[in-house]
Amino acid sequence: MSAEFEHRDIRLIPARHGKAVRLAKGEAVQVVNLYGTQVVDCWAYNAEDVSEYMCMEATRVWNQRLNPQVGDSFITSQRHPILTLVADTSPGVHDTFMAACDARRYELLGCTEPHRNCHDNLFEGMAELGVTLPHGNLASFNIFMNIQVQPDGRTLKTLPVVTRPGDYIILRAEMDCYVAFSACPQDIVSIQGQGDNTPRDAELRILTAGFPQVKLQGAWVPEGV
């Protein structure tokens, strides 16, 4: 079960749908994998200027890591920290490579009818907060998604999640920000579930105190620079 921290709100992300929250600097959001089988896509935006957004490319450069671990920060398109991973009870398997699913992705997978998708969920979640985004963003942080780099160092393998019911991560806000989530609707490519590929609900808790604190790290620079 999810540990209890001081919180001001609990929200359900219904399976196949999205939710967004506004965090003040120093608050955090706990993302709980209720069933242990769900991928949750995540985006973040500077609350004062949504043209500045969480950027996976800048994040990999800052941390010098393919995927984050506790203590690592997520970095914006202006190279500012926006979220820091301060706790993770899962096996630590997440993804920063794969694009969020969108309508075109499902067309390419053979869908002839409209299919719910993470990219639309991003816009729907932000619209519920009265926020209109200036552009799309396929580069999500894919929480709990199991993408493995193969021994050749260049090939990726897509596998189902390896989390357990109640596993969670906690992301601390390093600026006032909007954070959007999607309980990924993917039910064709086998990423969800215990082999049944069924999208399920996840939970968000907006935390105000009691969660782990880690020191904000600076950007990586080469030795001697």
C-alpha positions in Angstrom: 0.0 0.0 0.0 1.0 3.6 -0.6 2.7 5.3 2.4 0.9 8.1 4.0 2.4 11.6 3.6 0.8 14.9 4.4 -1.4 15.8 1.4 -3.9 18.3 0.3 -5.6 16.3 -2.5 -6.1 12.8 -3.9 -7.1 12.3 -7.4 -7.9 9.2 -9.6 -6.5 9.0 -13.1 -9.2 6.8 -14.7 -7.9 4.2 -17.1 -7.3 5.6 -20.6 -7.8 9.2 -19.4 -5.6 12.1 -18.1 -5.4 14.5 -15.2 -3.3 17.5 -14.5 -2.4 19.3 -11.3 -0.8 22.6 -10.3 2.1 22.4 -7.8 3.7 25.2 -5.8 7.5 25.1 -5.6 8.4 22.6 -2.8 5.2 20.6 -3.1 5.3 17.1 -4.6 3.1 14.7 -6.4 2.9 11.0 -5.6 2.0 8.7 -8.5 0.7 5.4 -7.3 0.4 2.3 -9.5 -2.7 0.9 -7.9 -2.7 -2.4 -9.7 1.0 -2.6 -10.4 0.4 -2.9 -14.2 -0.2 0.6 -15.5 2.1 2.9 -17.5 1.6 6.6 -16.6 2.8 9.2 -19.1 4.0 12.5 -17.5 4.6 16.1 -18.7 5.4 19.3 -16.8 5.2 23.0 -17.6 6.4 26.2 -16.0 3.2 27.7 -14.4 4.4 31.2 -15.3 5.2 30.4 -18.9 3.9 27.2 -20.4 6.1 27.6 -23.4 8.8 26.2 -21.0 8.3 22.5 -20.6 10.0 19.4 -19.2 12.4 18.2 -21.8 13.6 14.6 -22.0 16.6 15.5 -24.1 17.9 18.1 -21.7 17.1 15.8 -18.8 19.4 13.1 -20.2 22.2 15.6 -20.7 21.8 17.0 -17.1 21.8 13.6 -15.4 24.0 11.7 -17.8 21.6 8.8 -17.5 19.2 7.1 -19.9 16.5 6.9 -17.2 16.2 8.8 -13.8 16.9 7.5 -10.4 16.2 9.0 -7.0 18.0 12.3 -6.7 17.9 13.1 -10.4 16.0 16.1 -11.7 13.9 16.7 -14.8 15.0 19.7 -16.8 13.1 22.1 -19.0 13.6 23.3 -22.5 15.3 26.4 -20.9 17.6 24.0 -18.9 16.0 24.7 -15.5 15.1 21.9 -13.0 11.3 21.6 -12.8 10.8 18.2 -11.0 13.1 16.0 -8.9 12.6 12.3 -8.2 12.7 12.1 -4.4 11.2 8.6 -3.8 10.6 5.4 -5.8 9.3 2.2 -4.3 9.1 0.5 -7.7 12.0 -1.5 -9.2 13.0 1.8 -10.8 12.1 0.9 -14.3 10.9 3.9 -16.3 11.4 5.4 -19.7 12.5 8.6 -21.4 12.8 7.4 -24.9 9.4 6.4 -26.3 7.0 9.0 -27.7 3.6 9.3 -26.1 0.9 7.5 -28.1 -1.3 9.8 -30.3 -4.1 9.4 -32.8 -1.6 8.7 -35.6 0.1 6.0 -33.6 -3.1 4.0 -33.4 -3.8 4.5 -37.1 -0.4 3.0 -37.8 -1.3 0.1 -35.5 -4.4 -0.6 -37.6 -7.1 1.2 -35.7 -10.0 2.3 -38.0 -12.0 4.0 -35.2 -10.8 6.8 -32.9 -8.7 5.5 -30.0 -8.0 7.3 -26.8 -4.4 8.3 -26.5 -1.9 10.0 -24.2 -1.3 13.0 -26.3 -5.0 14.0 -26.3 -5.1 13.2 -22.6 -2.4 15.8 -22.0 -4.5 18.5 -23.7 -7.7 17.4 -21.9 -6.0 17.3 -18.5 -4.6 20.8 -18.9 -7.8 22.2 -20.3 -9.6 21.1 -17.1 -7.3 23.5 -15.3 -8.1 26.2 -17.9 -4.7 26.0 -19.5 -4.2 26.0 -23.3 -0.8 24.6 -24.4 1.0 26.4 -27.3 2.1 23.2 -29.0 2.0 19.4 -28.7 4.7 17.3 -26.9 5.2 13.7 -27.7 8.3 13.5 -25.4 6.7 12.3 -22.2 8.4 10.8 -19.1 6.9 7.3 -19.2 6.5 6.3 -15.5 6.7 2.5 -14.9 7.3 1.8 -18.6 9.7 -1.1 -19.3 11.9 -0.3 -22.3 15.2 -2.2 -22.2 18.4 -1.3 -24.1 19.7 -4.4 -25.7 23.3 -5.7 -25.5 24.2 -4.2 -28.9 23.8 -0.8 -27.2 21.4 0.6 -29.8 18.3 -1.6 -30.0 15.3 -1.1 -27.7 12.9 -3.8 -26.5 9.4 -3.0 -25.4 8.2 -5.1 -22.4 5.3 -5.1 -19.9 5.7 -3.2 -16.6 7.4 -4.9 -13.7 5.9 -2.9 -10.8 3.7 -4.2 -8.0 0.4 -3.0 -6.7 0.9 0.1 -4.6 4.3 1.0 -6.0 4.8 4.7 -6.3 7.2 7.5 -7.2 7.3 11.0 -5.8 8.2 14.0 -7.9 9.0 17.3 -6.1 8.3 20.6 -7.8 11.4 22.9 -8.2 9.2 25.7 -9.5 5.5 26.5 -9.6 4.4 24.1 -12.3 1.6 22.2 -14.0 2.2 18.4 -14.1 0.0 16.4 -16.4 -0.5 12.6 -16.4 -2.1 10.0 -18.6 -3.1 6.4 -17.6 -1.9 5.2 -20.9 -4.7 3.7 -23.1 -2.3 1.4 -25.0 -4.0 -2.0 -25.5 -2.4 -3.2 -28.7 1.4 -3.1 -28.0 2.0 -5.3 -24.9 3.2 -2.8 -22.3 0.4 -3.0 -19.7 -0.8 -5.6 -17.3 0.1 -9.2 -16.5 -0.2 -10.3 -20.1 -3.7 -9.0 -20.5 -2.7 -5.6 -21.8 -5.6 -3.9 -20.0 -5.3 -0.2 -19.0 -6.2 0.5 -15.4 -6.6 3.4 -13.0 -3.7 5.1 -11.2 -3.7 7.6 -8.3 -2.2 11.0 -7.7 -1.6 12.5 -4.3 -0.5 16.2 -4.0 1.9 16.2 -1.0 2.7 19.2 1.2 5.1 17.7 3.8 6.6 14.5 5.1 8.0 13.2 1.9 11.7 12.5 1.5 13.9 15.5 0.8 17.0 15.2 -1.5 19.5 17.9 -2.4 19.0 19.5 -5.8 22.0 18.6 -7.9 23.6 20.8 -10.5 24.1 19.9 -14.1 26.8 17.4 -15.1 30.0 18.8 -16.4 33.1 16.9 -17.6 36.0 16.6 -15.3 38.5 19.4 -15.7 35.9 21.9 -17.0 
